[in-house]
Amino acid sequence: MDTHLHHDHVETHLKSSEALTDIVIGMSDGLTVPFALAAGLSGAVSSSSIIVIAGIAEIAAGSIAMGLGGYLAGKTEQDHYKSEQKREYDEVENLRHREIEETKEFFASIGLSAELQEKATAEIAQDKDRWVDFMMKYELGLEKPDPKRATKSAFNIGLAYIAGGIIPLSPYFFISDSASALKVSVMATLVCLFIFGFFKSKMTGVNPWAGATRVMLIGAMAAAAAFGVARLFEH
Amino acid sequence: MDTHLHHDHVETHLKSSEALTDIVIGMSDGLTVPFALAAGLSGAVSSSSIIVIAGIAEIAAGSIAMGLGGYLAGKTEQDHYKSEQKREYDEVENLRHREIEETKEFFASIGLSAELQEKATAEIAQDKDRWVDFMMKYELGLEKPDPKRATKSAFNIGLAYIAGGIIPLSPYFFISDSASALKVSVMATLVCLFIFGFFKSKMTGVNPWAGATRVMLIGAMAAAAAFGVARLFEH
């Protein structure tokens, strides 16, 4: 007996949704936020060196906050799963009539007749472990989390953030006038955001050209807003 | 017929998982990243004014990137749902035998007998719309997304990021020496991260004291790393 249904596009979906989702999360913010921060500071200071320091501080802060945030989210998911599982075992033990009702309601909700609701519930309720697994997955919508996922997630997200953040910042390393560095940074980052958005959209089944344009526009808007706000506060 | 099962803790879970999840996402990063950036810059520059400009640029960039990121995620979810739904309708129409097999496999996976697998599948396959809904939800694990969710999400996340980011930055508005401002910022932000972590953990069913400590430590580590890295690059 296999708990996964075999289906080409589901298989692809499942495979891509592990590490790639993390990388997309990390790189999406890594390309956008350090880019917008550098652009914003370029509106307020003329020397690239302070922008390099701020950008590097941001990349360090962002990658750790997002990476450890991913770790924490993974751990929280595990704790949450365990505490809900304990509760379901308690309920199967002590509130059996209510769990029976809930299992029947599930079968009613997917459209089974009253007769089959009864029969299917009776079969499932025979095995306590299987019944709890069923309730966890289909009543509460909780998947059993992979215990190594939290650590992997932290690294993937953090490294993707750093990789993304270095792109908009690198022109400021080589060009000391911030206004000139900004021009190179804008061009390089918008191209990268477009390419990134294209592949991200392909992965999630969205029209890649529309998706790429959206991702690029978000980056451009964030950078423009940061530039405007920083210039406003500088005066 | 109700597609939701009635259960006290599920109801609570469902209610809290809409706006509150957005606010937690936004505030978590809003408290951490501008905090760490300001701390990092305090290790490299002695005047608060440049830190205020960098901090404000970061808050503008971060809130827009995260807010629009939330909007994009919502839109992507909708597009993905629609494209998968179209595919399921096609398959129910043209690959009926395979869909029948997959539906049976679902019932096998939850532990029903061969007899009930047959009967339940036959009942579900009678109504095309209901069958597709069933496959969307239980084969692909996709919930029908709320069409207004993307816009709401964008505002909630963006505003929570701004609200979170103002806390670590505010001491730099009033204290011109960055080292002194940093001390106030660290104390105020760590207290806020602890309180925030406490309520976030309560919401997700994690031990609130342990959760609060973890959230606070992540913020402290991000700030310390940004401080160290900025000081390193300044020399």
Interface residues (C-beta under 8 A of the other chain):
Chain A: M1 D2 T3 H4 L5 H6 H7 H9 V10 H13 S28 D29 T32 V33 F35 A36 L37 A39 G40 L41 G43 A44 V45 I50 V52 I53 A54 I56 A57 E58 A60 A61 G62 I64 A65 M66 L68 G69 L72 K75 T76 D79 H80 S83 E84 R87 E102 E105 F106 F107 A108 S109 I110 G111 L112 S113 L116 K119 A120 E123 I124 D127 R130 F134 Y138 E139 L140 G141 S201 T204 G205 V206 N207 G211 R214 V215 I218 G219 M221 A222 A223 A225 A226 F227 G228 V229 A230 F233 E234
Chain B: M1 D2 T3 H4 L5 H6 H7 H9 V10 H13 S28 D29 T32 V33 F35 A36 L37 A39 G40 L41 G43 A44 V45 I50 V52 I53 A54 I56 A57 E58 A60 A61 G62 I64 A65 M66 L68 G69 L72 K75 T76 D79 H80 S83 E84 R87 E102 E105 F106 F107 A108 S109 I110 G111 L112 S113 L116 K119 A120 E123 I124 D127 R130 F134 Y138 E139 L140 E143 S201 T204 G205 V206 N207 G211 R214 V215 I218 G219 M221 A222 A223 A225 A226 F227 G228 V229 A230 F233 E234
